[in-house]
Amino acid sequence: MADNRVPSCDMLLKDGHVIDPSNNIAGPMDVAIADGKIVSVVPGLSASLAEKTVSVEGLYVVPGLIDLHVHAGGYQGWLFPDAHALPNGATTVVDAGGTGWKSFESFKEDLIAHSKTRVLAFLNIVGPGMLGAVEQDIDEMDPVSTAEMIQQVPDILVGVKTAHFGGPGWEAVDRAVEAGSLSHTPVMVDFAPKPTRTYEDFLLKHLRPGDIHTHMYAKHIPILDERGRVHAYVREARDRGILFDVGHGAGSFWFRIAVPALNQEFGPDTISTDLHRGSVLRSNAHLMPVLSKFLNMGMPLQEVITRCTTTPAQAIRRPELGTLSVGAEADVAVFEVREGDTRFVDSGHARLRGTRRLQCVLTLRAGEVVWDPTGLAGLDWESAGRYEFL
C-alpha cells in the first residue's frame, strides 16, 4: 500500500470497507485513482487530493470481479457481456470455449473489440467451436492448431476448453490437455461421466494440477457418495492441484449437492456464472445472485470475494487482475449487502431462503464509471448546471 503522501487523483472512493484478498486488506480504506490506475489504498486520505470524491460509506469496495465461465460468443446462446457483467461488478469475463482456433479471429474482431468489459477466453479444442454436432467430431480436435492459436494471442487466450463430448472415450479431454501442455496453459473441462470414463479417473488420471473442472455442483457430478459425504478421491484431486469451478448455468447448480458439500468444507475454488441465454432468466445466473447464494449457504463474505477475484486470477495466470494493488488498472466494484428476507433458486427451481443479498451500485473499468444506476458518482441535478453527460 502507498502512504498518505499521494499526488492529486482523478477519483477518490472515500470511507468504504475495502476487501482486497490479494493484499490481505479487509477494513475501512480509501481508494485513490489516477489515469485509470490505482494510486493508493489507505485510510484517511483527504478529499482535497481528488478532482472527484465519491462517498462509499457503508458500502464494500472490491477489485473488479472476474467471471471465469461465461458465453460471450461463438454459439447460439451467447450474450454480449457489457449489459450483464458490468452491472454485477464483473470487469473481466472469460468466454468458456465458444470459439475454436478456426473461429476465434471473428470473435475477436466482432465482439471483443467492441466490449468495455475485458473479455478473455478459453479456446475450444474443437476447431469451429461450440456449434453442436461438430463437438462430437474427434477429427476436429486438433491440439497443435489450438496451442498455436493460444500462443499467437496470449493477451486474450488463457487456456483450452472441452465440453459436451458424448463419446465413450477420453479423446476430448486428452486432446484438450495435450493442447494445454503445448501452450503451457490450463484446461477447463465440462465433464459427463460414463461407465467407460469415470469421474474418479477423470480427476486423478487425466487432469493436471491447475486444470479446472467446471459445473462441480451439477446433478450428474458424483462429488457426494451414497451417504452424502464428499468422496475421498475428490479431496485427493484438490490436494493434487485440480481446481473446482461453480459454472452455475441453467442446469449445473443444485442446492442438494452444494449445501452438503459446503457443510463438509468442500467449497469452490472459483465462483462463476456460466451466463448465457438459457441461464439468464429463471435461474438468474448473474454474478451478484450467484455470489449471494454462497453467502446465504454460509460462506463468509471475504471468502466469496476471494473466489471471484484472487483465485480466478491465479487460475488463468493473470495476477494483475482481481486486485487493488497500486499500479493495477482501476477495475473496481462497489456493492451493498441488503438485509432482510430473500430467496434464491437453483437449477431445479428449488428455493433457498436467506437474509442477505449483494447488490452492485458502482462499477469502474480502468477508472471509468461504467455502472452507476443511482448516481453515486454523479451530482444532484440542481447543482449540475447546464449538464449534458457527467
Backbone torsions as a table, in degrees:
resi	resn	phi	psi	omega
1	MET	NA	147.1	173.5
2	ALA	-80.2	167.4	177.3
3	ASP	-97.9	-169.6	-175.3
4	ASN	-73.0	-11.7	-178.9
5	ARG	-86.3	73.9	-178.2
6	VAL	-111.0	152.5	176.2
7	PRO	-70.7	172.2	176.3
8	SER	-59.7	153.1	-175.8
9	CYS	-131.9	164.1	179.9
10	ASP	-76.5	-39.1	-176.7
11	MET	-144.5	140.5	175.8
12	LEU	-124.7	119.3	172.9
13	LEU	-90.5	111.5	-163.9
14	LYS	-108.0	130.4	168.7
15	ASP	69.8	29.4	175.5
16	GLY	-91.2	170.1	173.2
17	HIS	-98.0	106.3	-175.3
18	VAL	-87.4	131.8	170.1
19	ILE	-120.7	109.9	178.1
20	ASP	-132.1	89.2	-175.7
21	PRO	-58.8	-29.0	-177.8
22	SER	-65.1	-24.1	179.5
23	ASN	-117.2	14.1	179.1
24	ASN	55.1	40.3	178.0
25	ILE	-104.3	129.7	174.5
26	ALA	-155.0	88.4	-178.4
27	GLY	171.8	-176.4	-178.4
28	PRO	-65.5	125.5	-179.5
29	MET	-151.9	158.7	168.1
30	ASP	-107.1	147.9	179.9
31	VAL	-121.6	119.4	-180.0
32	ALA	-104.5	137.7	-174.5
33	ILE	-130.1	134.4	175.4
34	ALA	-144.7	136.9	178.0
35	ASP	53.0	37.2	176.6
36	GLY	76.4	9.7	-178.3
37	LYS	-123.0	156.5	171.3
38	ILE	-76.0	127.6	179.3
39	VAL	-114.0	-17.8	176.8
40	SER	-165.4	143.3	172.0
41	VAL	-136.5	94.3	-178.0
42	VAL	-149.8	161.9	174.6
43	PRO	-80.5	155.1	167.8
44	GLY	76.7	24.0	176.1
45	LEU	-71.0	144.4	-178.1
46	SER	-80.9	136.8	177.0
47	ALA	-62.9	-21.1	180.0
48	SER	-66.5	-15.6	178.2
49	LEU	-72.5	-20.9	-163.7
50	ALA	-111.3	141.9	170.9
51	GLU	-66.7	-37.0	176.8
52	LYS	-135.0	130.1	174.6
53	THR	-113.1	129.2	-179.9
54	VAL	-115.1	117.9	177.3
55	SER	-75.9	121.1	177.1
56	VAL	-119.7	29.6	178.8
57	GLU	-60.5	135.6	-178.6
58	GLY	81.4	2.4	-178.5
59	LEU	-117.1	162.4	177.1
60	TYR	-100.8	137.4	179.7
61	VAL	-119.0	122.8	-175.2
62	VAL	-136.0	164.1	173.4
63	PRO	-60.3	152.1	173.0
64	GLY	-50.5	130.9	-173.0
65	LEU	-75.7	154.6	179.1
66	ILE	-115.1	119.6	175.1
67	ASP	-99.7	106.2	-169.3
68	LEU	-75.2	-13.5	-175.3
69	HIS	-143.7	99.5	172.9
70	VAL	-134.3	174.9	173.4
71	HIS	-125.8	102.3	-174.7
72	ALA	-107.5	4.1	179.4
73	GLY	171.5	167.8	170.0
74	GLY	95.9	-24.3	176.2
75	TYR	-141.5	169.2	-166.6
76	GLN	-65.2	-17.8	-178.8
77	GLY	-90.9	6.0	-172.3
78	TRP	-69.3	155.6	176.4
79	LEU	-127.6	137.6	174.8
80	PHE	-63.1	127.3	-166.7
81	PRO	-68.7	-33.6	-169.8
82	ASP	-56.5	-43.3	-175.2
83	ALA	-71.2	-15.4	-176.4
84	HIS	-115.8	-31.4	-178.5
85	ALA	-81.2	-55.0	-172.3
86	LEU	-61.9	-39.1	176.3
87	PRO	-66.7	-11.8	178.2
88	ASN	-110.0	16.7	175.1
89	GLY	79.9	3.5	-179.2
90	ALA	-89.3	114.4	178.0
91	THR	-98.3	-12.5	176.2
92	THR	-131.2	131.2	172.3
93	VAL	-126.2	153.7	178.2
94	VAL	-120.2	113.5	177.0
95	ASP	-68.5	131.5	-173.2
96	ALA	-100.4	71.6	168.5
97	GLY	82.1	22.4	177.3
98	GLY	-62.6	-33.3	-179.0
99	THR	-121.2	153.7	171.9
100	GLY	-110.7	-170.8	-174.4
101	TRP	-65.0	-24.4	-179.4
102	LYS	-79.3	-23.2	-173.2
103	SER	-117.1	-2.0	-173.2
104	PHE	-64.0	-40.2	-174.2
105	GLU	-59.3	-40.5	179.5
106	SER	-68.0	-36.8	175.1
107	PHE	-60.0	-43.6	179.7
108	LYS	-62.7	-45.2	-176.1
109	GLU	-76.0	-37.9	-172.6
110	ASP	-86.1	-29.2	-175.5
111	LEU	-120.1	-55.2	-174.4
112	ILE	-57.8	-40.8	-177.1
113	ALA	-65.9	-17.8	-175.0
114	HIS	-111.0	9.4	-176.1
115	SER	-104.4	132.1	171.6
116	LYS	-70.3	-36.8	175.3
117	THR	-62.1	139.5	173.1
118	ARG	-71.2	119.8	-178.3
119	VAL	-111.1	114.9	172.0
120	LEU	-106.9	177.6	-176.3
121	ALA	-156.7	143.1	160.3
122	PHE	-88.5	131.2	-178.1
123	LEU	-88.8	128.6	-179.3
124	ASN	-65.3	139.2	176.7
125	ILE	-66.3	-22.4	175.9
126	VAL	-82.2	122.5	-172.7
127	GLY	-50.3	-49.3	179.9
128	PRO	-75.4	-15.8	179.8
129	GLY	100.1	-157.7	-171.7
130	MET	-85.7	75.5	-173.5
131	LEU	-122.1	37.8	172.3
132	GLY	80.8	-119.5	-170.7
133	ALA	-57.8	-31.8	-177.8
134	VAL	-64.8	-20.1	179.1
135	GLU	-67.1	-12.7	177.6
136	GLN	-94.4	-4.1	-174.6
137	ASP	-86.6	103.5	-178.3
138	ILE	-61.7	-32.3	-179.5
139	ASP	-65.0	-20.3	178.1
140	GLU	-86.6	-1.6	-178.7
141	MET	-95.2	92.9	-171.5
142	ASP	-112.2	99.1	-177.8
143	PRO	-61.0	-38.4	-175.8
144	VAL	-67.5	-49.6	-179.8
145	SER	-64.4	-36.7	177.5
146	THR	-63.1	-47.8	-179.8
147	ALA	-63.9	-39.6	-179.9
148	GLU	-62.7	-40.3	178.4
149	MET	-65.4	-42.2	178.8
150	ILE	-60.2	-42.0	-178.9
151	GLN	-69.6	-24.5	177.8
152	GLN	-76.8	-28.1	-175.2
153	VAL	-129.7	60.0	-174.0
154	PRO	-70.0	-16.4	178.5
155	ASP	-74.0	-18.2	-178.5
156	ILE	-116.1	-44.2	-174.3
157	LEU	-86.5	119.6	-172.3
158	VAL	-108.3	-5.3	-178.7
159	GLY	169.0	-163.2	-173.4
160	VAL	-119.5	147.8	177.6
161	LYS	-128.8	141.7	167.1
162	THR	-134.7	143.8	-177.0
163	ALA	-159.0	155.8	165.1
164	HIS	70.6	8.2	-179.5
165	PHE	-72.1	126.8	-174.9
166	GLY	-104.5	0.9	-179.6
167	GLY	-70.5	169.8	-176.0
168	PRO	-80.2	-15.9	-171.0
169	GLY	-102.7	-168.5	-173.6
170	TRP	-104.0	13.4	-172.3
171	GLU	-56.7	-46.8	-176.3
172	ALA	-64.1	-46.9	-179.4
173	VAL	-64.6	-48.6	-174.1
174	ASP	-67.6	-36.5	178.5
175	ARG	-72.6	-34.4	174.5
176	ALA	-64.0	-43.6	178.5
177	VAL	-64.5	-37.4	176.2
178	GLU	-61.5	-43.9	177.9
179	ALA	-63.4	-38.2	176.4
180	GLY	-63.5	-39.4	178.1
181	SER	-67.0	-40.8	179.9
182	LEU	-66.4	-34.5	-177.3
183	SER	-97.3	-3.3	179.7
184	HIS	59.9	44.0	-179.8
185	THR	-133.0	162.4	178.7
186	PRO	-77.0	162.2	176.6
187	VAL	-117.0	135.1	171.7
188	MET	-106.2	131.4	-176.1
189	VAL	-125.6	128.1	166.1
190	ASP	-95.6	106.2	-167.3
191	PHE	-113.0	139.4	174.0
192	ALA	-121.5	112.7	-179.9
193	PRO	-63.2	148.7	173.5
194	LYS	-139.7	164.3	178.7
195	PRO	-55.5	-29.9	-178.9
196	THR	-89.6	-6.0	178.2
197	ARG	-148.8	100.9	-173.9
198	THR	-86.3	160.2	177.9
199	TYR	-64.6	-38.7	179.4
200	GLU	-62.2	-46.9	178.6
201	ASP	-64.2	-39.3	177.9
202	PHE	-55.6	-50.7	-176.3
203	LEU	-70.6	-40.6	-169.7
204	LEU	-98.1	-19.7	-174.7
205	LYS	-117.8	-15.2	-173.0
206	HIS	-120.1	-23.1	178.2
207	LEU	-95.2	155.1	176.3
208	ARG	-103.3	158.6	170.7
209	PRO	-53.7	133.2	-178.0
210	GLY	96.0	-15.3	174.3
211	ASP	-74.7	158.9	-167.4
212	ILE	-123.5	125.3	168.5
213	HIS	-97.2	116.2	178.3
214	THR	-96.5	160.6	-174.5
215	HIS	68.3	43.8	-174.5
216	MET	-65.0	-26.9	-178.5
217	TYR	-105.5	24.9	175.2
218	ALA	-73.4	154.6	-174.1
219	LYS	-68.6	-21.5	-179.1
220	HIS	-91.3	2.9	-178.8
221	ILE	-100.8	117.4	-174.1
222	PRO	-84.9	59.5	173.5
223	ILE	-62.9	-36.7	-177.7
224	LEU	-98.1	144.6	174.7
225	ASP	-84.8	-175.0	-175.9
226	GLU	-66.2	-15.6	176.5
227	ARG	-96.0	2.6	-179.1
228	GLY	82.0	16.6	179.0
229	ARG	-99.3	146.0	176.7
230	VAL	-66.0	128.4	-179.4
231	HIS	-58.5	142.1	177.1
232	ALA	-61.2	-36.5	-178.3
233	TYR	-69.8	-25.2	175.7
234	VAL	-69.2	-43.3	176.5
235	ARG	-65.3	-37.6	177.7
236	GLU	-61.2	-40.6	178.7
237	ALA	-60.8	-44.0	177.1
238	ARG	-61.6	-42.2	178.4
239	ASP	-60.4	-30.7	178.9
240	ARG	-80.6	-6.6	176.2
241	GLY	105.5	5.8	174.9
242	ILE	-72.1	137.0	-178.7
243	LEU	-100.9	145.3	-178.5
244	PHE	-118.3	124.4	-175.9
245	ASP	-115.9	148.2	-177.2
246	VAL	-71.6	-58.5	-177.6
247	GLY	53.4	59.5	-170.0
248	HIS	-51.3	-63.0	176.2
249	GLY	62.1	-165.8	178.5
250	ALA	-84.8	-28.5	-172.8
251	GLY	-131.1	14.5	-169.2
252	SER	-121.4	20.0	178.7
253	PHE	-139.9	118.4	-175.5
254	TRP	-129.7	122.3	179.5
255	PHE	-57.2	-34.7	-176.0
256	ARG	-66.5	-14.0	174.4
257	ILE	-104.6	-44.1	-175.1
258	ALA	-66.0	-44.3	-175.9
259	VAL	-64.4	-50.2	177.1
260	PRO	-60.0	-37.9	179.7
261	ALA	-64.6	-44.7	178.7
262	LEU	-64.2	-38.1	178.3
263	ASN	-63.5	-22.8	176.6
264	GLN	-99.7	18.0	177.0
265	GLU	62.2	34.5	171.7
266	PHE	-114.9	78.2	177.6
267	GLY	-92.0	177.0	-180.0
268	PRO	-78.2	152.9	167.6
269	ASP	-75.7	-36.6	-179.4
270	THR	-136.5	142.7	177.5
271	ILE	-108.6	117.8	-178.6
272	SER	-134.6	169.9	-169.5
273	THR	-102.9	-28.1	-166.6
274	ASP	50.4	48.7	-176.2
275	LEU	-73.9	129.2	175.6
276	HIS	-159.0	-178.9	-173.9
277	ARG	-62.5	-29.1	-179.3
278	GLY	-80.4	-16.2	-175.6
279	SER	-110.0	-4.9	-169.9
280	VAL	-81.2	-20.5	-175.1
281	LEU	-97.8	-92.5	-169.6
282	ARG	-63.9	-38.3	178.4
283	SER	-73.6	-19.4	179.3
284	ASN	48.9	58.3	-176.3
285	ALA	-88.1	30.7	169.1
286	HIS	-68.4	160.2	-170.7
287	LEU	-66.2	-44.5	-178.3
288	MET	-61.2	-45.6	175.0
289	PRO	-62.2	-37.8	179.1
290	VAL	-65.1	-43.8	176.5
291	LEU	-62.7	-38.3	179.5
292	SER	-62.8	-35.1	178.0
293	LYS	-60.6	-43.4	179.7
294	PHE	-68.3	-36.9	176.4
295	LEU	-59.8	-42.4	-178.1
296	ASN	-80.7	-13.5	171.6
297	MET	-86.3	0.0	173.0
298	GLY	110.9	0.5	178.1
299	MET	-76.4	128.2	178.1
300	PRO	-59.7	148.0	-174.3
301	LEU	-56.9	-42.3	-178.2
302	GLN	-62.7	-36.4	177.5
303	GLU	-69.3	-37.2	175.8
304	VAL	-57.7	-47.7	-178.7
305	ILE	-65.6	-38.5	177.8
306	THR	-56.7	-39.6	-173.7
307	ARG	-78.8	-1.8	172.1
308	CYS	-127.6	17.6	173.9
309	THR	-133.4	-79.6	-172.5
310	THR	-65.6	-48.6	-174.0
311	THR	-69.8	-40.4	174.2
312	PRO	-65.9	-34.1	176.0
313	ALA	-61.3	-41.5	177.0
314	GLN	-66.9	-39.6	-177.1
315	ALA	-61.5	-38.1	179.6
316	ILE	-97.6	7.7	174.1
317	ARG	61.9	43.4	177.2
318	ARG	-126.6	71.0	-175.4
319	PRO	-65.1	-13.5	178.2
320	GLU	-75.6	-9.8	178.9
321	LEU	-100.6	162.8	176.7
322	GLY	64.4	34.3	-176.6
323	THR	-146.4	152.8	171.9
324	LEU	-108.5	26.7	178.1
325	SER	-60.4	144.6	176.1
326	VAL	-58.6	129.7	-177.6
327	GLY	97.2	-14.7	178.5
328	ALA	-73.9	154.2	173.9
329	GLU	-59.8	137.7	-172.3
330	ALA	-81.5	69.8	169.2
331	ASP	-92.9	118.0	-171.4
332	VAL	-139.5	140.3	171.7
333	ALA	-120.1	135.6	176.6
334	VAL	-119.4	128.5	-177.7
335	PHE	-141.3	163.1	174.4
336	GLU	-115.9	156.4	172.7
337	VAL	-105.9	110.1	-179.0
338	ARG	-87.9	126.3	-177.9
339	GLU	-95.6	145.7	176.9
340	GLY	137.3	171.8	-178.9
341	ASP	-61.2	126.9	179.2
342	THR	-147.5	161.9	-175.4
343	ARG	-140.1	150.8	-178.8
344	PHE	-135.8	154.9	177.4
345	VAL	-121.8	156.4	176.8
346	ASP	-107.5	-166.0	-175.2
347	SER	-68.6	-21.8	175.8
348	GLY	-93.9	7.0	-179.3
349	HIS	64.2	21.8	169.8
350	ALA	-78.8	154.2	-168.5
351	ARG	-105.3	140.5	168.6
352	LEU	-116.3	125.3	176.1
353	ARG	-87.5	138.2	-179.9
354	GLY	-143.6	-176.0	-176.6
355	THR	-127.8	-4.7	-176.5
356	ARG	-138.3	140.5	178.0
357	ARG	-137.1	131.1	177.7
358	LEU	-83.9	139.0	179.6
359	GLN	-137.0	117.7	178.7
360	CYS	-74.7	131.0	-178.6
361	VAL	-116.5	-11.8	179.9
362	LEU	-159.9	133.2	174.5
363	THR	-130.7	131.7	174.7
364	LEU	-113.0	134.9	174.1
365	ARG	-120.7	112.5	-175.6
366	ALA	53.4	40.8	176.7
367	GLY	84.0	-7.1	-179.6
368	GLU	-94.2	135.0	175.5
369	VAL	-71.6	118.1	-179.0
370	VAL	-117.9	-11.5	176.0
371	TRP	-147.9	119.9	-178.0
372	ASP	-158.2	70.3	-170.3
373	PRO	-68.0	-20.9	-179.1
374	THR	-109.1	8.7	179.1
375	GLY	70.4	30.5	-178.7
376	LEU	-56.5	-38.2	-179.6
377	ALA	-98.1	10.5	-177.7
378	GLY	-99.0	-165.6	178.1
379	LEU	-120.6	150.5	170.2
380	ASP	-62.4	141.1	-172.1
381	TRP	-61.6	-29.7	-178.7
382	GLU	-64.9	-27.8	-177.1
383	SER	-104.9	4.9	-174.2
384	ALA	-85.1	-8.7	179.9
385	GLY	70.1	-151.9	-179.9
386	ARG	-85.6	76.4	-171.2
387	TYR	-85.7	151.0	168.7
388	GLU	-115.6	-75.6	175.0
389	PHE	-125.1	132.0	-178.6
390	LEU	-96.1	NA	NA
